[in-house]
Amino acid sequence: MAEGDNKSVNQFAQETAQLEEQLQGWGEVILAGDRVMRWEKPWFPGALMGAVTVVFLLVYYLDPSVLTGLSCTVMLLCLADYLVPTLAPRVFGSNKWTTEQQQRFHEICGNLVKTRRVVGWWKRLCTLKEEKPKVYFASVISSLLAMAWIGQQVHNLFLTYLIVSFLLLLPGLNQHGVITKYTSMVKREINKMLKQKEKKNE
């Protein structure tokens, strides 16, 4: 068992080192983005939402076709991939790269590797399908029906805007304990409801 754990740890360390090497030219930009995503300054969430809103308003105004939108997105990514490693050292000054920044960059790359390797939700779904097929069927069908209904009620672009905004705000919400606060509130309420139900049954 310990040998398997060591192998997994070594593989994780190797994947993290490879990702660090691949993203080395993006280091300063990734660290700046990380500071914004974790809301190191109080105005960062507003700036983040403002930027996302401007991008989505531009897409709404231009109303490009799917093919045009896809090709423009890929073109911007290619330009960024070419220009960022060249311009970032001049803008941020690579000679100021500290051990603290290197440590944070290593943590970010490790988190990206973990995220890339996460397939836990899929495994849990497969386990649920095998162990409780009726619960699996009911939960999957009801979730998909709810998603279909929401998709029918809300405009595609607005729904995408809400999802992107939530995903971009998620690290900051997590960093500042907002998610923990509200999930614990929900858990308390559910526990109260369960206790009340148990009392009624007695």
CORVEN-V150802 format. One record per pair of residues at least 4 apart in sequence whose C-alpha atoms are under 8 Angstrom apart, sorted by the first residue. I is the first residue (numbers start at 1). J is the second residue. Records with the same first field share a line. If there is no record, write none. Layout:
I->J, J
This chain:
1->5
2->6
3->7
4->8
5->9
6->10
7->11
8->12
9->13
10->14
11->15
12->16, 110, 113
13->17, 110
14->18
15->19, 113
16->20, 106, 109, 110, 113
17->21
18->22
19->23, 109, 113
20->24, 105, 106, 109
23->27
25->84, 85, 86, 88
26->30, 84, 85, 88
27->31, 105
28->32, 88, 89, 92, 94
29->33, 88
30->34, 105
31->35, 101, 104, 105
32->36
33->37
34->38
35->39, 40
36->40, 41, 44, 45, 48
37->44, 45, 168, 169, 171, 172
38->171, 172, 173, 175
39->43, 44, 45, 172
40->44
43->47
44->48
45->49, 169, 172
46->50
47->51
48->52, 168
49->53, 165
50->54
51->55
52->56, 161, 165
53->57, 161
54->58
55->59
56->60, 157, 161
57->61
58->62
59->63, 64
60->157
64->68, 69
65->69
66->70
67->71
68->72
69->73
70->74
71->75
72->76
73->77
74->78
75->79
76->80
77->81
78->82
79->83
80->84
81->85
82->86
83->87
84->88
85->89
86->90
87->91
88->92, 93
89->93, 94
90->94
93->97
97->101, 102
98->102
99->103
100->104
101->105
102->106
103->107
104->108
105->109
106->110
107->111
108->112
109->113
110->114
111->115
112->116
113->117
114->118
119->123
120->124
121->125
122->126
123->127
124->128
125->129, 136
126->130
127->131
128->132, 133, 135, 136
129->133, 134, 135, 136, 137
132->136
133->137
134->138
135->139
136->140
137->141
138->142
139->143
140->144
141->145
142->146
143->147
144->148
145->149
146->150
147->151
148->152
149->153
150->154
151->155, 156, 159
154->158, 159
155->159
156->160
157->161
158->162
159->163
160->164
161->165
162->166
163->167
164->168
165->169
166->170
167->171
169->173
170->174
171->175
172->176
173->177, 178, 179
174->178, 179, 180
177->181
178->182
179->183
180->184
181->185
182->186
183->187
184->188
185->189
186->190
187->191
188->192
189->193
190->194
191->195
192->196
193->197
194->198
195->199
196->200
197->201
198->202
